């Protein structure tokens, strides 16, 4: 692979808040993007990319995704596992079906996708003068510090950290780095939908966002582009070539302050 060849990203959850921002950042950097999401293709998705509408909670659809990916490219430079489902309700009221849906979407999909993405990533690693390929798993601060009524989501994101470490160890021989990013409160549709849990107080959506902002050290809620640029840092060998198996928290300092302060 020559230095002038375009690098290729595969990202799940491409139509969400962080997903769209990540597509934009990688596109700005000259990458070609393959986006996967349950939603239909959105206006503004890069014209030279490939958009696949699919549900990654279903194993057969993951296989179909990679059939389409293999028809588009024979190698991948990076995979960002960003898609997620969040069910906000008390643990005692969460059904087995809801639990399984969260695990299938947030954790099992990464396991199955990694097996299918591995040969495409390994091929790029073996033929690139810019260093190996990378996987970035989008976990959450809920993997390290959580709250009420979000147990299934927190468990899936904690499992994703353990899976990240295991993947980093097993994929190192093929020069594939695997890291995780743990976003805090970021202004996305998922965050706004989850504000009904009561952890951010009462009032309007804006009131609750302001309450969340006060709980961070820097006093504000994050923006999707800020997470996207951190994802790019972990995916780009020029910036993070000596990082693998790590968890990067990007939360405005929320988890660094004692709750008893």
Buried (B, 14 or more C-beta within 10 A) or exposed (E): BEEEEEBBBBBBBBBBBBBBBBBBBBBEEEBBBBBBBBEEBBEEBBEEBBBBBBBBBBEEBBEEBBEBBBEBBEBBBBBBBBBBBBBBBEEEEBEEEBBEBBBBBBBBBBBBBBEBBBBBBBBBBEEBEBBBBBBBBBBBBBBBBBEEBBBBBBBBBBBBBEBBBBBBEEBBEBBBBBBBBBBBBBBBEBBEEBBEBEBBEEEEEEEBBBBBBEBBEEEBBBBBBBBBBBBBBBBBBEEBBEBBBBBBBBBBEBBEEEEEE
